[in-house]
Amino acid sequence: MGRSGDKTAPDPQFQGLVLERYAGNPHAIAELGERLLVGRDAPQSIADGAQLIAEAAAQGERHAWCRMAVLAASGIGQPQSWAGTFAALERAAALGDAEALRQQVLLRRIGIASEKEACDWLAAPVAEAVHDVPRLVRYRNLLSPELCEHWREHAAERLVPARVHDARGGGLRLDPMRTNTGAVFSLLDTDLVMQLTRERIARAAGVSLAQLEPPEVLHYAVGETYRAHVDFFHPRLPTFADEMRSKGQRIRTCLVYLNDDFEGGATEFPKLGIAFRGSRGDALVFDNVGANGLGDLRTLHTGLAPTVGEKWLLSQWIRSKPQRVA
């Protein structure tokens, strides 16, 4: 099953019209490509969007090369290629793109400066069983401190009140059961470092990268909580049944602790008698459904409030189907 808006090839006539209209303006070409890529204020066409970004890069638009690195890492608009990813980042840096240069410094610091080093790092880490059925697994040091800080820095200025899925009206809404804040990242908000993180999570969870929802960084101040809830969708509820038909069930959840300098704030599974609290960089991956594919109520869990300090998590929900590029 392909992703929504994912044609096999760009439209030559449309491409020609765009290049004629924006001749000599690669920045505008890249901007239109980005809008088409995610369907933002334009009909979504991944193939056309990716082609326009590639054209802008070929014309020397340095930030378009950063986008090319993300596309190569995520396999969007082209086959996934780690060689292509690092080549695009290198080109962006050579053209003086500040974002690319910052990413290079970070990646070199943690020893991921080439295709081979990336593949070695992406190899699934060792799993430690926390609970058998439903399955809860801990991965120690899934992310380095530098990567944790990278996510926190990018989320800090994007935090908004967190929402929940509306079982009756559809969409998302504010609810007193969830008082924390969060930052959701679209494809256009991510960089190579973030896509590497998502690929490592996908491999740890045993799924394809395309099954991951847009990532969300969660922030809990003292007293803020996410009361007892499940992450799967109830198919008996009409809006959730529609959600599952179009996007699939949430089969797994991955939580990565981005810091540990706080007190309290465990993830509690009351039906299992488990209160999990990871160290910085640790991940907890748990199944939301049973072997029969139905939601497992034993996965009911609470994001307990920190009593001292702030809690930061990277939350990555995982579906049964490939997700729309957003």
Secondary structure, DSSP 8 states (H G I E B T S, - for coil): ---TT--SS--HHHHHHHHHHTTT-HHHHHHHHHHHHHTSSS---HHHHHHHHHHHHHTT-HHHHHHHHHHHHHTSSS---HHHHHHHHHHHHHTT-HHHHHHHHHHHHTT--SHHHHHHHHS----EEEETTTTEEEETTSS-HHHHHHHHHHHHTT-EE--EE-TTT-SEE--TTB--EEEE--GGG--HHHHHHHHHHHHHHTS-GGGB---EEEEE-TT--EEEE-SS--TTSHHHHHHHHHH--EEEEEEEES---SEE--EEETTTTEEE---TT-EEEEESB-TTSSB-GGG-EEE--EEES-EEEEEEEEESS-----
